[in-house]
């Protein structure tokens, strides 16, 4: 059975060009970058070249780029690093109720250490109120951490406006941009972003490599003891192959980003239109326009999301009921509950995220399968 993959928000396949650039650093160019001999020095050089590629895309300086193991580590380093380094100034952090668990659980851990966390609510489209944000700021606020684009419903926040608010109040601003990078053009200076997290495997790079952008002058504590790699921000022998991979992947992602976004937006809108026309009692979750180009999260009334996924899987279709990081939980999505969905509708959500290999024919097959599966499951449901 040929697999139809519609879960690009969870992960993407490594591009051939990316893999080709990575391969030498597994066997031939295996030197430790901290070594002083040529085999190591060569790898130090390629790390700096990759750092330049990442920085260029973000409008940053290469010295502001730190390589980590993933987006989750980047979020932890950003939030805990700011909290610990600035606790003499204050102990208040502002985030939202719809953050990725990497941010939510980091903030909850800090709460146990005596930090005060405000979890902002969102409207039915998943957007925060800028007025609420301003009203929540106190003289103890040291950090605002708000995700760029939501991993479940695709809603994109007004990051530039949030960055301006943070700057006006002399507060650090961190954004989890794991879903945004590769899909949205970002200028960290124009948007007044102080810290930004990203992960390579969301834009056709390898798993196991992430990045934290930290603006020059930001007071950040390291959270892991060890050597002095990555300008003493992140200890540990560098993942040279992964770093080469993220550099190449981000370079390719932004080479034709307008064309890529146009294709994904077209697929997304075609899919939403087909579902809304052919299946009754459905609801699009998230903002209809201010959303990631490839994201479509739809709830199906009288249907259990898990049953929907299993039936789709039997037809060779890969999709999701939400974040891959929370798919082991039977609880309704915290994001869908935060935007006001009832438990039944939240349980019946399907997140479809498109990628460069998807076609209109793929969408037709997906919708055809959905029509049949939803009808069958609803007939079996006692709630219908």
Short mmCIF file of the C-alpha atoms (twelve columns), coordinates in Angstrom:
data_MODEL
# 
_entry.id   MODEL 
# 
loop_
_atom_site.group_PDB 
_atom_site.id 
_atom_site.type_symbol 
_atom_site.label_atom_id 
_atom_site.label_alt_id 
_atom_site.label_comp_id 
_atom_site.label_asym_id 
_atom_site.label_seq_id 
_atom_site.Cartn_x 
_atom_site.Cartn_y 
_atom_site.Cartn_z 
_atom_site.pdbx_PDB_model_num 
ATOM 1   C CA . UNK A 1   0.000   0.000  0.000  1 
ATOM 2   C CA . UNK A 2   1.365   3.419  -0.985 1 
ATOM 3   C CA . UNK A 3   1.463   5.749  2.018  1 
ATOM 4   C CA . UNK A 4   -0.190  9.150  1.732  1 
ATOM 5   C CA . UNK A 5   1.561   11.394 4.259  1 
ATOM 6   C CA . UNK A 6   -0.352  14.351 5.714  1 
ATOM 7   C CA . UNK A 7   1.526   14.920 8.992  1 
ATOM 8   C CA . UNK A 8   4.313   17.333 8.088  1 
ATOM 9   C CA . UNK A 9   3.807   19.292 11.320 1 
ATOM 10  C CA . UNK A 10  4.965   16.186 13.204 1 
ATOM 11  C CA . UNK A 11  8.040   15.611 11.052 1 
ATOM 12  C CA . UNK A 12  9.294   15.672 7.478  1 
ATOM 13  C CA . UNK A 13  11.533  13.428 5.395  1 
ATOM 14  C CA . UNK A 14  15.149  14.535 5.023  1 
ATOM 15  C CA . UNK A 15  15.724  15.962 1.544  1 
ATOM 16  C CA . UNK A 16  18.212  14.165 -0.706 1 
ATOM 17  C CA . UNK A 17  20.379  17.286 -0.981 1 
ATOM 18  C CA . UNK A 18  20.486  17.585 2.807  1 
ATOM 19  C CA . UNK A 19  21.398  13.924 3.295  1 
ATOM 20  C CA . UNK A 20  24.183  14.165 0.700  1 
ATOM 21  C CA . UNK A 21  25.795  17.065 2.551  1 
ATOM 22  C CA . UNK A 22  25.508  15.247 5.887  1 
ATOM 23  C CA . UNK A 23  26.905  11.837 4.893  1 
ATOM 24  C CA . UNK A 24  30.667  12.630 4.941  1 
ATOM 25  C CA . UNK A 25  30.433  13.742 8.586  1 
ATOM 26  C CA . UNK A 26  29.359  10.309 9.810  1 
ATOM 27  C CA . UNK A 27  32.484  8.422  8.605  1 
ATOM 28  C CA . UNK A 28  35.026  10.401 6.589  1 
ATOM 29  C CA . UNK A 29  35.036  13.761 8.373  1 
ATOM 30  C CA . UNK A 30  34.583  12.438 11.905 1 
ATOM 31  C CA . UNK A 31  36.939  14.761 13.804 1 
ATOM 32  C CA . UNK A 32  35.854  16.374 17.062 1 
ATOM 33  C CA . UNK A 33  35.419  20.114 16.338 1 
ATOM 34  C CA . UNK A 34  37.143  20.967 19.641 1 
ATOM 35  C CA . UNK A 35  40.360  19.263 18.491 1 
ATOM 36  C CA . UNK A 36  43.305  21.368 17.344 1 
ATOM 37  C CA . UNK A 37  44.417  19.045 14.520 1 
ATOM 38  C CA . UNK A 38  43.171  19.559 10.950 1 
ATOM 39  C CA . UNK A 39  40.523  16.797 11.029 1 
ATOM 40  C CA . UNK A 40  38.806  18.621 13.884 1 
ATOM 41  C CA . UNK A 41  39.472  22.149 12.619 1 
ATOM 42  C CA . UNK A 42  37.752  21.341 9.309  1 
ATOM 43  C CA . UNK A 43  34.609  20.412 11.189 1 
ATOM 44  C CA . UNK A 44  34.765  23.586 13.250 1 
ATOM 45  C CA . UNK A 45  34.739  25.454 9.949  1 
ATOM 46  C CA . UNK A 46  31.645  23.673 8.574  1 
ATOM 47  C CA . UNK A 47  29.808  24.340 11.837 1 
ATOM 48  C CA . UNK A 48  30.465  28.056 11.414 1 
ATOM 49  C CA . UNK A 49  29.303  27.886 7.796  1 
ATOM 50  C CA . UNK A 50  26.018  26.295 8.916  1 
ATOM 51  C CA . UNK A 51  25.677  28.928 11.640 1 
ATOM 52  C CA . UNK A 52  25.929  31.629 8.961  1 
ATOM 53  C CA . UNK A 53  23.179  29.967 6.900  1 
ATOM 54  C CA . UNK A 54  20.767  29.853 9.844  1 
ATOM 55  C CA . UNK A 55  21.579  33.417 10.860 1 
ATOM 56  C CA . UNK A 56  21.023  34.729 7.334  1 
ATOM 57  C CA . UNK A 57  17.478  33.343 7.186  1 
ATOM 58  C CA . UNK A 58  16.560  34.880 10.562 1 
ATOM 59  C CA . UNK A 59  18.204  38.244 9.880  1 
ATOM 60  C CA . UNK A 60  20.583  37.550 12.762 1 
ATOM 61  C CA . UNK A 61  24.317  37.481 13.369 1 
ATOM 62  C CA . UNK A 62  26.050  34.092 13.353 1 
ATOM 63  C CA . UNK A 63  27.328  34.660 16.908 1 
ATOM 64  C CA . UNK A 64  23.673  34.758 18.037 1 
ATOM 65  C CA . UNK A 65  23.032  31.159 16.886 1 
ATOM 66  C CA . UNK A 66  23.392  28.233 19.315 1 
ATOM 67  C CA . UNK A 67  22.978  24.631 18.150 1 
ATOM 68  C CA . UNK A 68  20.983  22.313 20.430 1 
ATOM 69  C CA . UNK A 69  19.530  18.810 20.151 1 
ATOM 70  C CA . UNK A 70  15.939  19.848 19.322 1 
ATOM 71  C CA . UNK A 71  13.223  22.472 19.695 1 
ATOM 72  C CA . UNK A 72  12.379  21.228 23.176 1 
ATOM 73  C CA . UNK A 73  15.920  21.791 24.412 1 
ATOM 74  C CA . UNK A 74  15.947  25.227 22.806 1 
ATOM 75  C CA . UNK A 75  12.719  26.144 24.613 1 
ATOM 76  C CA . UNK A 76  14.117  24.892 27.925 1 
ATOM 77  C CA . UNK A 77  17.376  26.781 27.469 1 
ATOM 78  C CA . UNK A 78  15.571  29.992 26.526 1 
ATOM 79  C CA . UNK A 79  12.994  29.988 29.322 1 
ATOM 80  C CA . UNK A 80  15.058  28.540 32.169 1 
ATOM 81  C CA . UNK A 81  18.132  30.447 31.000 1 
ATOM 82  C CA . UNK A 82  16.299  33.768 31.211 1 
ATOM 83  C CA . UNK A 83  14.556  32.853 34.481 1 
ATOM 84  C CA . UNK A 84  17.752  31.884 36.305 1 
ATOM 85  C CA . UNK A 85  19.867  34.724 34.920 1 
ATOM 86  C CA . UNK A 86  17.319  37.435 35.735 1 
ATOM 87  C CA . UNK A 87  15.666  36.287 38.962 1 
ATOM 88  C CA . UNK A 88  17.234  39.233 40.787 1 
ATOM 89  C CA . UNK A 89  15.080  41.510 38.573 1 
ATOM 90  C CA . UNK A 90  11.834  39.570 38.892 1 
ATOM 91  C CA . UNK A 91  10.147  36.196 38.875 1 
ATOM 92  C CA . UNK A 92  7.166   36.707 36.555 1 
ATOM 93  C CA . UNK A 93  6.840   34.992 33.158 1 
ATOM 94  C CA . UNK A 94  3.962   35.391 30.696 1 
ATOM 95  C CA . UNK A 95  3.015   32.633 28.239 1 
ATOM 96  C CA . UNK A 96  -0.227  31.226 26.782 1 
ATOM 97  C CA . UNK A 97  -2.527  28.289 27.393 1 
ATOM 98  C CA . UNK A 98  -1.913  26.935 23.867 1 
ATOM 99  C CA . UNK A 99  1.864   26.562 23.933 1 
ATOM 100 C CA . UNK A 100 3.659   23.341 23.018 1 
ATOM 101 C CA . UNK A 101 4.331   21.081 26.051 1 
ATOM 102 C CA . UNK A 102 8.021   22.027 25.783 1 
ATOM 103 C CA . UNK A 103 7.058   25.542 26.887 1 
ATOM 104 C CA . UNK A 104 4.075   24.733 29.112 1 
ATOM 105 C CA . UNK A 105 5.877   22.087 31.149 1 
ATOM 106 C CA . UNK A 106 9.052   24.168 31.442 1 
ATOM 107 C CA . UNK A 107 6.979   27.031 32.856 1 
ATOM 108 C CA . UNK A 108 5.134   24.671 35.211 1 
ATOM 109 C CA . UNK A 109 8.491   23.353 36.459 1 
ATOM 110 C CA . UNK A 110 9.642   26.920 37.138 1 
ATOM 111 C CA . UNK A 111 6.372   27.571 38.969 1 
ATOM 112 C CA . UNK A 112 7.382   24.855 41.449 1 
ATOM 113 C CA . UNK A 113 10.652  26.737 41.983 1 
ATOM 114 C CA . UNK A 114 8.841   29.917 43.008 1 
ATOM 115 C CA . UNK A 115 8.417   31.691 39.685 1 
ATOM 116 C CA . UNK A 116 5.035   33.226 38.933 1 
ATOM 117 C CA . UNK A 117 3.580   32.186 35.580 1 
ATOM 118 C CA . UNK A 118 0.651   33.810 33.786 1 
ATOM 119 C CA . UNK A 119 -1.006  31.578 31.170 1 
ATOM 120 C CA . UNK A 120 -2.898  33.897 28.811 1 
ATOM 121 C CA . UNK A 121 -6.140  32.684 27.301 1 
ATOM 122 C CA . UNK A 122 -6.929  32.965 23.594 1 
ATOM 123 C CA . UNK A 123 -10.059 33.702 21.555 1 
ATOM 124 C CA . UNK A 124 -11.980 31.170 19.446 1 
ATOM 125 C CA . UNK A 125 -9.393  31.540 16.672 1 
ATOM 126 C CA . UNK A 126 -6.418  30.912 18.959 1 
ATOM 127 C CA . UNK A 127 -5.217  34.525 19.071 1 
ATOM 128 C CA . UNK A 128 -4.171  36.292 22.255 1 
ATOM 129 C CA . UNK A 129 -5.484  39.740 23.160 1 
ATOM 130 C CA . UNK A 130 -2.688  42.308 23.042 1 
ATOM 131 C CA . UNK A 131 -4.542  44.373 25.639 1 
ATOM 132 C CA . UNK A 132 -4.644  41.366 27.976 1 
ATOM 133 C CA . UNK A 133 -0.925  40.884 27.465 1 
ATOM 134 C CA . UNK A 134 -0.205  44.516 28.358 1 
ATOM 135 C CA . UNK A 135 -2.490  44.390 31.410 1 
ATOM 136 C CA . UNK A 136 -0.733  41.258 32.673 1 
ATOM 137 C CA . UNK A 137 2.731   42.858 32.713 1 
ATOM 138 C CA . UNK A 138 4.068   43.809 36.158 1 
ATOM 139 C CA . UNK A 139 7.316   45.300 37.406 1 
ATOM 140 C CA . UNK A 140 8.405   41.690 38.107 1 
ATOM 141 C CA . UNK A 141 7.899   40.451 34.525 1 
ATOM 142 C CA . UNK A 142 11.172  39.250 33.010 1 
ATOM 143 C CA . UNK A 143 10.027  37.160 30.050 1 
ATOM 144 C CA . UNK A 144 7.181   36.831 27.533 1 
ATOM 145 C CA . UNK A 145 7.175   33.451 25.745 1 
ATOM 146 C CA . UNK A 146 4.532   33.127 23.027 1 
ATOM 147 C CA . UNK A 147 4.676   30.692 20.121 1 
ATOM 148 C CA . UNK A 148 4.903   32.051 16.595 1 
ATOM 149 C CA . UNK A 149 2.451   29.582 15.039 1 
ATOM 150 C CA . UNK A 150 0.445   26.936 16.847 1 
ATOM 151 C CA . UNK A 151 1.423   23.342 16.147 1 
ATOM 152 C CA . UNK A 152 -2.158  22.045 16.311 1 
ATOM 153 C CA . UNK A 153 -4.435  24.669 14.789 1 
ATOM 154 C CA . UNK A 154 -1.855  26.607 12.762 1 
ATOM 155 C CA . UNK A 155 -2.870  30.061 14.029 1 
ATOM 156 C CA . UNK A 156 -0.112  32.667 13.596 1 
ATOM 157 C CA . UNK A 157 0.178   35.308 16.327 1 
ATOM 158 C CA . UNK A 158 0.991   38.973 15.683 1 
ATOM 159 C CA . UNK A 159 4.611   38.420 16.657 1 
ATOM 160 C CA . UNK A 160 5.829   41.881 15.657 1 
ATOM 161 C CA . UNK A 161 3.198   43.551 17.856 1 
ATOM 162 C CA . UNK A 162 4.093   41.269 20.779 1 
ATOM 163 C CA . UNK A 163 7.788   42.005 20.246 1 
ATOM 164 C CA . UNK A 164 7.087   45.740 20.277 1 
ATOM 165 C CA . UNK A 165 5.167   45.434 23.558 1 
ATOM 166 C CA . UNK A 166 8.015   43.476 25.137 1 
ATOM 167 C CA . UNK A 167 10.580  46.021 23.962 1 
ATOM 168 C CA . UNK A 168 8.527   48.981 25.235 1 
ATOM 169 C CA . UNK A 169 8.381   47.372 28.687 1 
ATOM 170 C CA . UNK A 170 12.036  46.255 28.660 1 
ATOM 171 C CA . UNK A 171 11.059  42.572 28.886 1 
ATOM 172 C CA . UNK A 172 12.735  39.700 27.051 1 
ATOM 173 C CA . UNK A 173 10.615  38.080 24.314 1 
ATOM 174 C CA . UNK A 174 11.001  34.417 23.363 1 
ATOM 175 C CA . UNK A 175 9.035   32.708 20.608 1 
ATOM 176 C CA . UNK A 176 8.783   28.994 19.904 1 
ATOM 177 C CA . UNK A 177 8.999   29.163 16.108 1 
ATOM 178 C CA . UNK A 178 9.377   25.426 15.533 1 
ATOM 179 C CA . UNK A 179 6.296   25.314 13.267 1 
ATOM 180 C CA . UNK A 180 6.917   28.705 11.684 1 
ATOM 181 C CA . UNK A 181 10.485  28.330 10.417 1 
ATOM 182 C CA . UNK A 182 10.368  27.003 6.868  1 
ATOM 183 C CA . UNK A 183 6.811   28.317 6.419  1 
ATOM 184 C CA . UNK A 184 7.012   31.985 7.430  1 
ATOM 185 C CA . UNK A 185 9.527   34.743 6.683  1 
ATOM 186 C CA . UNK A 186 11.148  35.901 9.911  1 
ATOM 187 C CA . UNK A 187 13.256  38.944 10.749 1 
ATOM 188 C CA . UNK A 188 14.232  38.781 14.421 1 
ATOM 189 C CA . UNK A 189 15.304  42.426 14.565 1 
ATOM 190 C CA . UNK A 190 12.249  43.859 12.839 1 
ATOM 191 C CA . UNK A 191 10.018  41.710 15.057 1 
ATOM 192 C CA . UNK A 192 11.964  42.545 18.239 1 
ATOM 193 C CA . UNK A 193 12.512  38.864 19.053 1 
ATOM 194 C CA . UNK A 194 15.159  38.264 21.735 1 
ATOM 195 C CA . UNK A 195 15.113  34.461 21.673 1 
ATOM 196 C CA . UNK A 196 13.748  32.044 19.071 1 
ATOM 197 C CA . UNK A 197 13.591  28.227 18.983 1 
ATOM 198 C CA . UNK A 198 13.558  26.066 15.859 1 
ATOM 199 C CA . UNK A 199 13.990  22.422 14.895 1 
ATOM 200 C CA . UNK A 200 15.411  21.044 11.628 1 
ATOM 201 C CA . UNK A 201 13.085  18.086 11.180 1 
ATOM 202 C CA . UNK A 202 10.102  20.368 10.594 1 
ATOM 203 C CA . UNK A 203 11.567  21.658 7.297  1 
ATOM 204 C CA . UNK A 204 13.082  18.566 5.665  1 
ATOM 205 C CA . UNK A 205 16.183  18.448 7.851  1 
ATOM 206 C CA . UNK A 206 17.343  15.716 10.257 1 
ATOM 207 C CA . UNK A 207 15.905  14.920 13.675 1 
ATOM 208 C CA . UNK A 208 18.088  15.549 16.710 1 
ATOM 209 C CA . UNK A 209 19.243  19.056 15.845 1 
ATOM 210 C CA . UNK A 210 17.706  22.343 16.960 1 
ATOM 211 C CA . UNK A 211 18.686  25.987 17.198 1 
ATOM 212 C CA . UNK A 212 18.277  28.755 19.739 1 
ATOM 213 C CA . UNK A 213 18.701  32.308 18.513 1 
ATOM 214 C CA . UNK A 214 19.729  34.609 21.371 1 
ATOM 215 C CA . UNK A 215 20.042  38.324 20.671 1 
ATOM 216 C CA . UNK A 216 23.379  39.874 21.551 1 
ATOM 217 C CA . UNK A 217 23.262  41.298 25.069 1 
ATOM 218 C CA . UNK A 218 20.523  38.989 26.365 1 
ATOM 219 C CA . UNK A 219 21.387  37.736 29.848 1 
ATOM 220 C CA . UNK A 220 21.045  33.939 29.601 1 
ATOM 221 C CA . UNK A 221 22.257  31.275 32.046 1 
ATOM 222 C CA . UNK A 222 23.337  27.879 30.754 1 
ATOM 223 C CA . UNK A 223 21.289  24.996 32.119 1 
ATOM 224 C CA . UNK A 224 23.691  22.125 31.469 1 
ATOM 225 C CA . UNK A 225 27.165  21.698 32.890 1 
ATOM 226 C CA . UNK A 226 30.080  20.399 30.860 1 
ATOM 227 C CA . UNK A 227 32.519  21.864 28.384 1 
ATOM 228 C CA . UNK A 228 32.499  25.299 26.796 1 
ATOM 229 C CA . UNK A 229 31.065  24.496 23.386 1 
ATOM 230 C CA . UNK A 230 28.654  26.874 21.625 1 
ATOM 231 C CA . UNK A 231 30.166  29.968 23.232 1 
ATOM 232 C CA . UNK A 232 29.582  28.424 26.650 1 
ATOM 233 C CA . UNK A 233 25.793  28.373 26.177 1 
ATOM 234 C CA . UNK A 234 25.363  24.647 25.501 1 
ATOM 235 C CA . UNK A 235 27.875  22.036 26.632 1 
ATOM 236 C CA . UNK A 236 28.449  18.815 24.689 1 
ATOM 237 C CA . UNK A 237 30.310  17.595 21.612 1 
ATOM 238 C CA . UNK A 238 28.684  19.141 18.561 1 
ATOM 239 C CA . UNK A 239 26.498  17.038 16.273 1 
ATOM 240 C CA . UNK A 240 28.439  17.964 13.142 1 
ATOM 241 C CA . UNK A 241 26.331  15.978 10.657 1 
ATOM 242 C CA . UNK A 242 23.123  17.378 12.164 1 
ATOM 243 C CA . UNK A 243 24.469  20.924 12.132 1 
ATOM 244 C CA . UNK A 244 25.444  20.583 8.467  1 
ATOM 245 C CA . UNK A 245 21.937  19.219 7.866  1 
ATOM 246 C CA . UNK A 246 20.080  22.090 9.521  1 
ATOM 247 C CA . UNK A 247 22.216  24.605 7.625  1 
ATOM 248 C CA . UNK A 248 21.454  23.034 4.263  1 
ATOM 249 C CA . UNK A 249 17.778  22.407 5.069  1 
ATOM 250 C CA . UNK A 250 17.059  25.983 6.137  1 
ATOM 251 C CA . UNK A 251 18.908  27.318 3.099  1 
ATOM 252 C CA . UNK A 252 16.740  25.172 0.790  1 
ATOM 253 C CA . UNK A 253 13.537  25.964 2.699  1 
ATOM 254 C CA . UNK A 254 13.877  29.696 2.058  1 
ATOM 255 C CA . UNK A 255 15.197  29.437 -1.492 1 
ATOM 256 C CA . UNK A 256 11.677  29.076 -2.959 1 
ATOM 257 C CA . UNK A 257 9.521   29.832 0.083  1 
ATOM 258 C CA . UNK A 258 6.930   31.930 -1.773 1 
ATOM 259 C CA . UNK A 259 6.314   29.196 -4.333 1 
ATOM 260 C CA . UNK A 260 6.211   26.554 -1.566 1 
ATOM 261 C CA . UNK A 261 3.716   28.545 0.502  1 
ATOM 262 C CA . UNK A 262 1.522   29.177 -2.530 1 
ATOM 263 C CA . UNK A 263 1.334   25.443 -3.224 1 
ATOM 264 C CA . UNK A 264 0.585   24.505 0.406  1 
ATOM 265 C CA . UNK A 265 -2.046  27.235 0.774  1 
ATOM 266 C CA . UNK A 266 -3.754  25.998 -2.380 1 
ATOM 267 C CA . UNK A 267 -3.797  22.389 -1.123 1 
ATOM 268 C CA . UNK A 268 -5.012  23.462 2.316  1 
ATOM 269 C CA . UNK A 269 -7.869  25.591 0.982  1 
ATOM 270 C CA . UNK A 270 -8.874  22.917 -1.542 1 
ATOM 271 C CA . UNK A 271 -9.017  20.332 1.255  1 
ATOM 272 C CA . UNK A 272 -11.023 22.555 3.622  1 
ATOM 273 C CA . UNK A 273 -13.502 23.423 0.847  1 
ATOM 274 C CA . UNK A 274 -13.997 19.745 -0.059 1 
ATOM 275 C CA . UNK A 275 -14.542 18.667 3.546  1 
ATOM 276 C CA . UNK A 276 -16.968 21.492 4.316  1 
ATOM 277 C CA . UNK A 277 -18.972 20.756 1.163  1 
ATOM 278 C CA . UNK A 278 -19.101 16.971 1.467  1 
ATOM 279 C CA . UNK A 279 -19.309 16.308 5.236  1 
ATOM 280 C CA . UNK A 280 -21.874 17.810 7.608  1 
ATOM 281 C CA . UNK A 281 -21.275 18.932 11.201 1 
ATOM 282 C CA . UNK A 282 -17.615 19.909 10.822 1 
ATOM 283 C CA . UNK A 283 -15.709 22.859 12.250 1 
ATOM 284 C CA . UNK A 284 -12.427 24.395 11.096 1 
ATOM 285 C CA . UNK A 285 -10.258 25.110 14.134 1 
ATOM 286 C CA . UNK A 286 -7.994  28.140 14.209 1 
ATOM 287 C CA . UNK A 287 -8.034  31.365 12.227 1 
ATOM 288 C CA . UNK A 288 -9.183  30.898 8.625  1 
ATOM 289 C CA . UNK A 289 -6.606  33.326 7.179  1 
ATOM 290 C CA . UNK A 290 -3.947  33.897 9.855  1 
ATOM 291 C CA . UNK A 291 -2.732  30.302 9.783  1 
ATOM 292 C CA . UNK A 292 0.194   28.257 8.522  1 
ATOM 293 C CA . UNK A 293 -0.072  27.578 4.786  1 
ATOM 294 C CA . UNK A 294 -0.151  23.798 5.171  1 
ATOM 295 C CA . UNK A 295 -2.281  23.387 8.304  1 
ATOM 296 C CA . UNK A 296 -5.954  22.327 8.404  1 
ATOM 297 C CA . UNK A 297 -7.397  21.225 11.743 1 
ATOM 298 C CA . UNK A 298 -11.040 20.160 11.479 1 
ATOM 299 C CA . UNK A 299 -13.347 18.688 14.113 1 
ATOM 300 C CA . UNK A 300 -15.957 16.114 13.101 1 
ATOM 301 C CA . UNK A 301 -19.008 15.928 15.318 1 
ATOM 302 C CA . UNK A 302 -20.074 12.455 16.565 1 
ATOM 303 C CA . UNK A 303 -16.653 10.966 15.697 1 
ATOM 304 C CA . UNK A 304 -13.765 9.880  17.938 1 
ATOM 305 C CA . UNK A 305 -10.425 11.150 16.666 1 
ATOM 306 C CA . UNK A 306 -8.588  7.932  17.523 1 
ATOM 307 C CA . UNK A 307 -11.075 5.822  15.542 1 
ATOM 308 C CA . UNK A 308 -10.749 8.261  12.647 1 
ATOM 309 C CA . UNK A 309 -6.954  7.984  12.658 1 
ATOM 310 C CA . UNK A 310 -6.974  4.176  12.832 1 
ATOM 311 C CA . UNK A 311 -9.406  3.925  9.928  1 
ATOM 312 C CA . UNK A 312 -7.354  6.373  7.875  1 
ATOM 313 C CA . UNK A 313 -4.204  4.418  8.688  1 
ATOM 314 C CA . UNK A 314 -5.854  1.270  7.336  1 
ATOM 315 C CA . UNK A 315 -6.196  3.134  4.029  1 
ATOM 316 C CA . UNK A 316 -2.537  4.186  4.038  1 
ATOM 317 C CA . UNK A 317 -3.171  7.733  5.251  1 
ATOM 318 C CA . UNK A 318 -0.954  9.353  7.915  1 
ATOM 319 C CA . UNK A 319 -2.541  12.250 9.797  1 
ATOM 320 C CA . UNK A 320 -2.824  13.404 13.393 1 
ATOM 321 C CA . UNK A 321 -5.310  14.313 16.066 1 
ATOM 322 C CA . UNK A 322 -3.005  17.042 17.384 1 
ATOM 323 C CA . UNK A 323 0.590   17.373 18.512 1 
ATOM 324 C CA . UNK A 324 2.781   14.301 18.046 1 
ATOM 325 C CA . UNK A 325 4.201   15.010 21.496 1 
ATOM 326 C CA . UNK A 326 0.821   14.493 23.165 1 
ATOM 327 C CA . UNK A 327 -0.623  11.731 20.983 1 
ATOM 328 C CA . UNK A 328 -0.090  9.170  23.746 1 
ATOM 329 C CA . UNK A 329 -2.701  10.941 25.875 1 
ATOM 330 C CA . UNK A 330 -6.434  10.196 25.741 1 
ATOM 331 C CA . UNK A 331 -7.279  13.636 27.128 1 
ATOM 332 C CA . UNK A 332 -8.716  16.218 24.708 1 
ATOM 333 C CA . UNK A 333 -6.233  18.658 23.221 1 
ATOM 334 C CA . UNK A 334 -5.466  21.535 25.597 1 
ATOM 335 C CA . UNK A 335 -5.342  23.806 22.545 1 
ATOM 336 C CA . UNK A 336 -8.832  22.896 21.340 1 
ATOM 337 C CA . UNK A 337 -10.270 23.251 24.839 1 
ATOM 338 C CA . UNK A 338 -8.582  26.672 25.143 1 
ATOM 339 C CA . UNK A 339 -10.331 27.937 21.990 1 
ATOM 340 C CA . UNK A 340 -13.679 26.897 23.482 1 
ATOM 341 C CA . UNK A 341 -14.462 23.533 21.915 1 
ATOM 342 C CA . UNK A 342 -16.641 21.106 23.862 1 
ATOM 343 C CA . UNK A 343 -14.960 17.812 24.809 1 
ATOM 344 C CA . UNK A 344 -16.857 15.853 22.152 1 
ATOM 345 C CA . UNK A 345 -15.728 18.146 19.330 1 
ATOM 346 C CA . UNK A 346 -12.184 18.340 20.683 1 
ATOM 347 C CA . UNK A 347 -12.015 14.522 20.735 1 
ATOM 348 C CA . UNK A 348 -13.106 14.412 17.109 1 
ATOM 349 C CA . UNK A 349 -10.404 16.616 15.618 1 
ATOM 350 C CA . UNK A 350 -8.156  15.738 12.698 1 
ATOM 351 C CA . UNK A 351 -4.998  17.722 11.952 1 
ATOM 352 C CA . UNK A 352 -3.885  17.489 8.337  1 
ATOM 353 C CA . UNK A 353 -0.590  19.194 7.458  1 
ATOM 354 C CA . UNK A 354 0.589   19.304 3.859  1 
ATOM 355 C CA . UNK A 355 4.085   19.115 2.381  1 
ATOM 356 C CA . UNK A 356 5.861   19.598 -0.913 1 
ATOM 357 C CA . UNK A 357 5.076   16.108 -2.266 1 
ATOM 358 C CA . UNK A 358 1.312   16.285 -1.705 1 
ATOM 359 C CA . UNK A 359 -1.002  16.813 -4.686 1 
ATOM 360 C CA . UNK A 360 -4.650  17.637 -5.370 1 
ATOM 361 C CA . UNK A 361 -5.114  13.960 -6.200 1 
ATOM 362 C CA . UNK A 362 -3.865  13.086 -2.715 1 
ATOM 363 C CA . UNK A 363 -6.439  15.466 -1.269 1 
ATOM 364 C CA . UNK A 364 -9.187  13.870 -3.357 1 
ATOM 365 C CA . UNK A 365 -8.260  10.448 -1.994 1 
ATOM 366 C CA . UNK A 366 -8.132  11.741 1.581  1 
ATOM 367 C CA . UNK A 367 -11.542 13.393 1.310  1 
ATOM 368 C CA . UNK A 368 -13.042 10.330 -0.368 1 
ATOM 369 C CA . UNK A 369 -11.804 8.176  2.528  1 
ATOM 370 C CA . UNK A 370 -13.002 10.693 5.122  1 
ATOM 371 C CA . UNK A 371 -16.517 10.810 3.676  1 
ATOM 372 C CA . UNK A 372 -16.809 7.027  3.890  1 
ATOM 373 C CA . UNK A 373 -15.161 6.669  7.321  1 
ATOM 374 C CA . UNK A 374 -17.049 9.519  8.994  1 
ATOM 375 C CA . UNK A 375 -20.387 8.215  7.701  1 
ATOM 376 C CA . UNK A 376 -19.612 4.710  8.976  1 
ATOM 377 C CA . UNK A 377 -18.368 5.886  12.383 1 
ATOM 378 C CA . UNK A 378 -21.379 8.144  12.865 1 
ATOM 379 C CA . UNK A 379 -23.743 5.264  12.172 1 
ATOM 380 C CA . UNK A 380 -21.951 3.320  14.906 1 
ATOM 381 C CA . UNK A 381 -22.013 6.241  17.366 1 
ATOM 382 C CA . UNK A 382 -24.633 6.282  20.083 1 
ATOM 383 C CA . UNK A 383 -24.348 10.085 20.269 1 
ATOM 384 C CA . UNK A 384 -25.594 10.634 16.737 1 
# 
